[in-house]
Structures are given as C-alpha cells and as structure tokens.
Amino acid sequence: MNSMADIDPQMILDSVGPVQAILDAHDGVVNVMDTSGGVITISLEGGCTGCSSTPMTAMQIYYSLMKLDQVNDVIFVNGELPAYMRSFINQKLGIEQ
C-alpha cells in the first residue's frame, strides 16, 4: 500500500480527465512538482502561461483531484486558483459527500 507521500504523479495526470484534451489543444502542460503528504503541488505551463482561461482550468483540475481519497490539497505554484473558486469547489465537494 502506498503511503501519502507516494502518490504517483502519473495518477495525478490521469485524474485531470477531460481537462487534458483542452490542455493538449492549447499546448498547456500540467507539471506535477510534488505530492508529499497528499498535497499536490502543480505548475501550469506552456500555453497556460498568460491564458485568460487558466483559472477555470485550475478550478477543474482542483475539483478532479480533490475527489481522490489520497489528495489532501492542491497548490498551484503560479497562483491560478483564486480563493473564491477554491471556496466554491470546497462547498460543492462538501455537498456531494
């Protein structure tokens, strides 16, 4: 059994789901920088840099990853997930559970 520190970055990338097709179409790259303690640190790069849709992309990624039992939090090092979007998703996830 994997410990919290051993979340496979490929599992994180696989969990991004439908967002991946959008990222591919716009040369966006999800770079998983760290997974220690169930806290996923992500940098959105490539076509995401300076894109006005990046906060929405980050919100979809956050939503997908926070559904995983192993994930405690998702941090975007580029700051693409505004606090109000994070709050909205946390409320939505609370209702779904």
N, C-alpha and C positions, 0 to 999 in steps of 0.2 A: 504494500500500500504506500502511495506517495504521501510524504508529509506536505504541509502547507508550503514549505519552501521549494518544493519540487514541481510546481505547476509547469507543464510543458509549454513553452512559447508557441509551438505549433498548434496545440489545443486552443490557445487563445486566438490565434489567427483563424483557425477553423470556425470558432464561435462567432466571429464577426458577421458571418452569414451573408444576408442579401446586400449588405453594405460593400462587400468585396467587389461585386460587379461594377458598382459606381466608382469605387477607387480605381479599378483596373481601367475603366473608360477614361478617367481623367489623370492617369499617371500618379495617383495618390498611393502612398506607402504607409502602412502601419508598422512601426518599428517597436517591437516589444523589448524594452530596455531592462526590465527587472520584474520578477514575480515573487520576491521574498515575502514570506508571511501572508500570502494570499492578497497582497497589494500589488496590482498590476500597474507598472509604470510604462506609459506609451508615449511615443512621439509620432505625430502625424507629419509626414514629409512629402517630398516630391510635389505633385500637383496640388496637395492640400495647402502648401505654403501660400498664404495671402488669399486663399479662396474664400468667398463670402459664404459658401455652404459648409465650411469646415465645422462650425459649432453644431449644426444639425447632424453631420456625420459623426462627430464626437458623441452626441447625445444617443444616437442609435447604437454605437459601439458600447457605450456605458450601459445602456439598457440590456443589450445582449449578454454582456459579460457579468453583470450583477445578478443574472438569473442562475449562474453557475454556483454550486454549493461551495466550491473551493475558493471563490473570489470574495474578499472582504471589502475591497475598494479598488477604484480605478483612478489613477492620477495621470493627467495629460500634462507632460512637461512643457508643452507650448501654450498651455492655458486655454485650450479651445472649448472647454465646457464651462459656460457661465454658471454661477451659483444658482440662479433661478431655474436653469434647466436641470441641474443636479437635484434640486429640491422637488421639482415636478416628477422626475423619474422615480425618486425615492418614495414619494407618495403613491405613485402608480404601482410600484412593486409591492408596497405595503398592502394595498387594496387587493392585489392579485393573490397574495399569500393568505 
